[in-house]
Structure formats: structure tokens, C-alpha cells
Amino acid sequence: MRKVASVQDAKARFCKFVSFRNKFCIYLSLVILVCYYAFVASVGFFPEVLGYRLGPSSITLGIMLGIGIIVISIASTGIYTLFANKYFDKEQAQIIEDLQESGALESMIKGESSDKSQEENQKTKGGAK
């Protein structure tokens, strides 16, 4: 049996979770954007380097770097999916359950964020027991 979190604890855990998830997504997105724009900038500034042929074939360094960007994008998507399935989904379900048990979810859905509404929820739950 789990202990019911207070309204403030549940909201703090929710805010911490959302903040972490957003930072994680931003970091993964920045990796992709930096790689992509570095590649595009190198096409503009160093076309002779990207046009360098690798061996006797028609494959160039630019083609290999382009494939590398695609692989990095796929890997980044895989990393996010792994974290979402292993951590984010379970943590989110647990946080929503805590918010429901503490009575904070209803006030958050209605857009109420004042301490007065939280106190009223606490009093009605305490009085109903």
C-alpha cells in the first residue's frame, strides 16, 4: 500500500517530471539540429571536402555524412522511445494516480492553482472521512 502524497508533493513531482522530460527532448532535438545544420553549412562552405571520393567508387564523404545524420536521427528516436516506454510512461501513470489520490488533479484540470482551492479540497476530503 502506498502512502497518499499531499497536494503540494504531488504537484511538485508532476512539475519535476515534466521539466525533466522536456529537457530530455530538447537535448535530443538539439543533437539532431546541430548535426543537420553543421552538414548544411559544410555543404555551403566546404563543398570540395564533401565531394571527396572514397576509393574508386562514386561514394563521396558528403553521402557518408548524410547517411550518418539519418542514422543519428533513427538512434535518437530509438533512445527517446526506450526512455518513454521504460521510464516516462510508468512515471506519468504513477504521478497521475498520486494527483488523483491527493485531489490535485481536479483543480489542475479546472485551472485552479490558488492555495485556497487546495485548502478547500483538503478540508472536504478530511471532513468526508
C-alpha positions as CSV (number, residue, x, y, z in Angstrom):
1,M,0.0,0.0,0.0
2,R,1.4,3.4,-1.0
3,K,1.2,6.5,1.0
4,V,-1.0,9.2,-0.4
5,A,1.0,12.2,-1.3
6,S,0.0,15.7,-0.3
7,V,-1.3,18.1,-2.9
8,Q,2.0,20.1,-2.9
9,D,4.1,17.0,-3.1
10,A,2.1,15.6,-6.0
11,K,2.2,18.9,-7.9
12,A,6.0,19.3,-7.2
13,R,6.6,15.7,-8.5
14,F,4.5,16.5,-11.6
15,C,6.4,19.7,-12.3
16,K,9.8,18.0,-11.8
17,F,8.7,15.1,-14.2
18,V,7.5,17.5,-16.9
19,S,10.7,19.6,-16.6
20,F,12.9,16.5,-16.9
21,R,11.0,15.1,-19.9
22,N,11.1,18.4,-21.7
23,K,14.8,18.9,-21.1
24,F,15.5,15.3,-22.3
25,C,13.5,16.0,-25.5
26,I,15.3,19.4,-26.1
27,Y,18.7,17.8,-25.7
28,L,17.9,15.1,-28.2
29,S,16.4,17.6,-30.6
30,L,19.5,19.9,-30.3
31,V,21.8,17.0,-31.2
32,I,19.9,16.4,-34.4
33,L,19.6,20.1,-35.3
34,V,23.3,20.8,-34.7
35,C,24.3,17.8,-36.9
36,Y,21.9,18.8,-39.6
37,Y,22.8,22.4,-39.8
38,A,26.5,21.6,-39.5
39,F,26.1,19.4,-42.5
40,V,24.2,22.1,-44.5
41,A,26.8,24.7,-43.5
42,S,29.6,22.4,-44.6
43,V,27.9,21.9,-48.0
44,G,28.0,25.7,-48.4
45,F,31.4,26.4,-47.0
46,F,33.4,23.2,-47.9
47,P,31.9,21.6,-51.0
48,E,35.2,20.3,-52.1
49,V,35.7,18.4,-48.9
50,L,32.3,16.8,-49.0
51,G,32.8,15.9,-52.7
52,Y,35.9,13.9,-51.9
53,R,35.5,10.4,-53.3
54,L,36.1,7.4,-51.0
55,G,38.0,4.9,-53.0
56,P,37.4,4.2,-56.7
57,S,33.6,4.3,-56.3
58,S,31.3,7.2,-56.7
59,I,30.5,7.4,-53.0
60,T,31.6,10.7,-51.5
61,L,32.3,11.9,-48.0
62,G,29.1,14.0,-48.2
63,I,27.0,10.9,-48.9
64,M,28.5,9.1,-45.9
65,L,27.9,12.1,-43.6
66,G,24.3,12.4,-44.9
67,I,23.8,8.7,-44.1
68,G,25.4,9.3,-40.7
69,I,22.8,12.1,-40.0
70,I,20.0,9.7,-40.8
71,V,21.5,7.0,-38.5
72,I,21.8,9.6,-35.7
73,S,18.2,10.6,-36.2
74,I,17.0,7.0,-36.0
75,A,19.1,6.3,-32.9
76,S,17.8,9.5,-31.2
77,T,14.2,8.3,-31.9
78,G,15.1,4.9,-30.5
79,I,16.6,6.4,-27.4
80,Y,13.5,8.5,-26.8
81,T,11.2,5.6,-27.4
82,L,13.2,3.4,-25.0
83,F,13.1,6.1,-22.3
84,A,9.4,6.8,-22.9
85,N,8.5,3.1,-22.6
86,K,10.7,2.2,-19.7
87,Y,10.5,5.4,-17.6
88,F,8.3,8.2,-18.8
89,D,5.0,6.2,-19.2
90,K,5.3,4.4,-15.9
91,E,6.3,7.6,-14.0
92,Q,3.5,9.6,-15.6
93,A,0.9,7.0,-14.7
94,Q,2.2,7.0,-11.1
95,I,2.1,10.8,-10.9
96,I,-1.4,11.0,-12.3
97,E,-2.5,8.4,-9.7
98,D,-0.9,10.5,-6.9
99,L,-2.6,13.6,-8.2
100,Q,-5.9,11.9,-8.2
101,E,-5.5,10.5,-4.7
102,S,-4.4,13.9,-3.4
103,G,-7.3,15.7,-5.1
104,A,-5.0,18.0,-7.0
105,L,-5.9,16.6,-10.5
106,E,-9.4,18.1,-10.5
107,S,-8.1,21.6,-9.5
108,M,-5.4,21.3,-12.2
109,I,-7.9,20.4,-14.8
110,K,-10.1,23.3,-13.9
111,G,-7.1,25.6,-14.0
112,E,-7.2,26.4,-10.3
113,S,-3.8,27.0,-8.8
114,S,-4.5,29.0,-5.7
115,D,-3.7,27.7,-2.3
116,K,-7.3,28.5,-1.2
117,S,-8.7,25.8,-3.6
118,Q,-6.1,23.4,-2.3
119,E,-7.1,24.0,1.3
120,E,-10.8,23.6,0.4
121,N,-10.0,20.2,-1.3
122,Q,-8.1,19.1,1.8
123,K,-10.9,20.2,4.1
124,T,-13.6,18.4,2.1
125,K,-11.5,15.2,1.9
126,G,-10.8,15.4,5.7
127,G,-14.4,16.1,6.5
128,A,-15.7,13.2,4.4
129,K,-13.7,10.6,6.2
